[in-house]
Amino acid sequence: MMNAIDPAFPRIVFMGTPAFAVASLDALVTEGFNVVGVVTAPDKPAGRGMKLNESAVKKYAMEKGLRILQPEKLKNPAFIETLKELKADLQAVVAFRMLPEIVWHMPPLGTINVHASLLPDYRGAAPINWAIINGEKETGVTTFKLAHEIDTGNILLQRRVAIGETETAGELHDKLMIAGASLLTETIRGIVDGSIHEQPQEEIIRKNRLAGDHDTSAAPPHAPKIFTETCDINWNKKVSEIYDLVRGLSPFPCAFTRLEGKIIKIYTAAKEPAAGPLTAGAVYTDKKSYLKFACSDGYLHVKEIQMEGKKRMSIEEFLRGYRFSSL
């Protein structure tokens, strides 16, 4: 099949939905790749008026005049037939749904995925969030071949990206979005010219254990979906852990706590170490310039918050308009 593929213009079907995927699609288009179709999520009603909302990928594809497919079900016979008619040499997936085998196994060069971590670490739905929550200093992006189990396919290329001390998930998202787009185009070129050699993830796990980089009995860190209970701050933890939780959940969905019975989301914060016993969750404020919560070994200074029913604001702005009832 390789002989039938023009190395300069492989036929590519792109699959993705959010803004993170747009950067990769734009890189393909800008660099002249032959994108013969774009698969994205169906339009969904959103907002007070429940107007149909188009995905970020669909909006971009429409601007560029690309063919768009929006299947409700990926096993729908009509969709499968249309996909076959596109005669893709390769499919590229970025931030999309889990694909059935009949879809990912279709093109002769396979289906590649861009994942926002250094696989096999942080397989799962929220790799950017969990890397920061767990206090990692480095992460990256990985391109890999899709396989039966999610995020387990053979690795093609990886690129490392440093995580800043104060960096939020939103800021890291934007860095990895750009890095992933660049890595995707590099990967496709390498696949077509035969210069990339696939590496099984289990082989990497074995090498890491032999090198002592990971606990020999432990599995690679996972990145499950973020739930409400993940975001609820436990003030009995160390201040560094809570600080990383805040960064890792900002700007969405946000770590939260309660102030005089009302929920407040915390977007940014700062750490203050302390000596001696502290009452976890105790609130301290001068009611003008600072608001801090006691953790097990220090204080978390809240810098930007949003109280339920209010807008996001700086702590100074919040304190100017808030009247404490118990402090």
GIPE-V279357 format. One record per pair of residues at least 24 apart in sequence whose ideal C-beta (glycine too) atoms are under 8 Angstrom apart, sorted by the first residue. I is the first residue (numbers start at 1). GAP is how many residues later the second one is. Records with the same first field share a line. If there is no record, write none. Layout:
I->GAP, GAP
This chain:
1->107, 108
2->106, 107, 192
5->84, 103, 104, 187
7->185, 186
9->24, 25
10->24, 79, 80, 99, 178, 182
11->25, 75, 76, 77, 78, 79
12->24, 76, 77, 78, 79, 80, 176
13->24, 25, 26, 70, 73, 75, 77, 78, 79, 94
14->24, 25, 43, 77, 78, 79, 80
15->24, 25, 76, 77, 78, 79, 81, 84
16->24, 41, 77, 78, 79, 80
17->24, 38, 39, 40, 78, 79, 80
18->37, 38, 39, 77
19->37, 158
20->74, 75, 96, 153, 156, 157, 160
21->35, 36, 73, 74, 75
22->34, 35, 38
23->154, 155, 157, 158
24->68, 70, 90, 153, 156, 157, 160
25->32, 35, 36, 69
26->34, 155
27->154, 155, 157, 158
28->64, 156, 157, 160
29->35, 37
31->154
33->152, 155
35->31
36->31, 50, 51, 52
37->29, 30, 31, 32, 46, 49, 51
38->28, 29, 30, 31
39->29, 30, 31, 32, 44, 57
40->28, 29, 30, 56
41->29, 56
42->28, 29, 30
43->27
74->25, 26, 29
75->25, 27
90->98, 101, 102
92->92, 96
93->53
94->86, 90
98->52
99->47
101->47
104->42
109->82, 83
110->35, 36, 81
111->34, 35
112->31, 32, 33, 34, 44, 72, 75, 76, 79
113->30, 31, 32, 33, 38, 40
114->27, 28, 29, 66, 67, 69, 70
115->26, 27, 28, 29, 36
116->25, 57, 60, 64
117->24, 25, 106
118->24, 40, 42
119->25, 32, 36, 39, 82, 85
120->31, 32, 81, 84, 85, 100
121->99, 100
122->98, 99, 100, 101
123->27, 28, 29, 97, 99, 100
124->26, 27, 98, 99, 100, 101
125->98, 99, 100, 101
126->97, 98, 99, 100
127->96
128->41, 44, 45, 48
129->40, 94, 97, 119, 120
130->91, 92, 93, 94, 118
131->32, 41, 92, 117
132->31, 35, 36, 37, 40, 112, 115, 116
133->111, 112, 114, 115, 116
134->87, 110, 114
135->105, 106, 109
136->27
137->25, 26
138->24, 25
139->24, 33, 37
140->36, 39
141->35, 38, 39, 42
142->41
143->40, 41, 44
144->57
145->53
152->49
153->48
154->44, 45, 46, 47
155->43, 44, 45, 46, 49
156->31, 34, 35, 40, 42, 43
157->26, 29, 30, 33, 39
158->25
159->24
166->81
167->80
168->79, 80, 82, 83, 99, 100
169->78, 79, 80, 81, 82, 83
170->80, 81, 82
226->27
228->25
231->24, 25
232->24, 25
233->24, 33, 60
235->45, 46, 58, 59, 60, 61
236->44, 45, 59, 60
237->58, 59
238->57, 58, 59, 60
239->32, 33, 34, 56, 57, 58, 59, 60, 61
240->31, 58
242->53, 58
243->26, 27, 28, 57
246->54
254->52
257->24, 36
259->24, 48
260->64, 65, 66
262->45, 46
263->44, 45
264->38, 41, 42, 43, 44
265->40, 41, 47
266->34, 36, 38, 39
267->36, 37, 38, 39, 45
268->35, 36
269->31, 32, 33, 34
270->30, 31, 33
271->27, 28, 29, 30
272->26, 27, 28, 29
273->24, 25
274->24, 25
283->44
285->34, 39, 42
287->32, 37, 40
288->28, 31, 32
289->26, 27, 30
290->25
291->24, 27, 28
